Amino acid sequence: MGCHQQDLTPPFVTGELNYLLDDGVRPANYTYVRPDGQPQRTGTLQPTKVSIHNARLLDQPARLDSQGFQRVEQASAVANLEDEEQVRNDYYPEADALIRQQTGAVKVVIFDHTIRIDQPGREAQGLREPVRYVHNDQTERSAIRRVRDHLPGDEAEQRLLKRFAIINLWRPIGGPVFSTPLALCDAASIEPDDLLPSDLIYKDKVGETFSVRANPNHRWYYYPQLRPEEALLLKIYDSHSGVARLSAHTAFDDPNTPADAPPRRSIELRALVFFDD
């Protein structure tokens, strides 16, 4: 059965997810090739087999403020999501409007985007691979710093007095995702102690993300064969304590991926999202 046919998908698959072994040592991830040939990442991964449930079969669709992720049915009007100019000039405003519509935000500031492709040779094209370890992109400290980095000083301090969030908008490019889909952890199943602050090291600064240690209570979901006409909203951080404040995610190898599956291509962008409450 070819991979281009919409197959019936099971209620769950068993996937191996790379958690971080909590050995008490703060891990670091380098965003650039280290000249001394040292590994890009420090810390010991803990591959763990988990059940990853089909989110399409949930009785109530997952919601950003409950589970920490949400599927949106909305095609992009941008002709080429791998063209830098079209992404910045056309996709950013489109994404801004989508995020406002879905969240009720009064202001959105998109601060970066990444294209990922799951095939050899991507580095020569300046593309990155899917991330195969459980993580969250920001901690509270780095989220607050993002606001101050991307807004004028006075406005940043005023915005920080009210609710703000960081949201990742994730979309397939060119066709459905058959290989390395995204696994999403239900925010309600994550304990604060599961989150391990980690250094994200750039050439000019050090950011902070969360690695995640294994917890058998984590509930994992995925959207089989996600289409380009669909997009995922992922909660990276939320200053409001009455909702899901963050989630965790990772790419994983779906055991049902056909041998002839095309490589996964995707675009993600991260946005500061501001509210009036």
Secondary structure, 3 states (H helix, E strand, C coil): CCCCCCCCCCCEEEEEEEEECCCCCCCEEECCCCCCCCCCECCCEEEEEEEEEEHHHCCCCCCCCCCCEEEEECCCCCCCCCCHHHHHHHHHHHHHHHHHHHHCCCEEEEEEEEEEECCCCHHHHCCECCCCCCEECCCHHHHHHHHHHHCCHHHHHHHCCCCEEEEEEEEECCCCCCCCCEEEECHHHCCHHHEEEEEEECCCCEEEEEEECCCCCCCEEECCCCCCCEEEEEEEEECCCCCCCCCEEEECCCCCCCCCCCCCEEEEEEEEEECCC
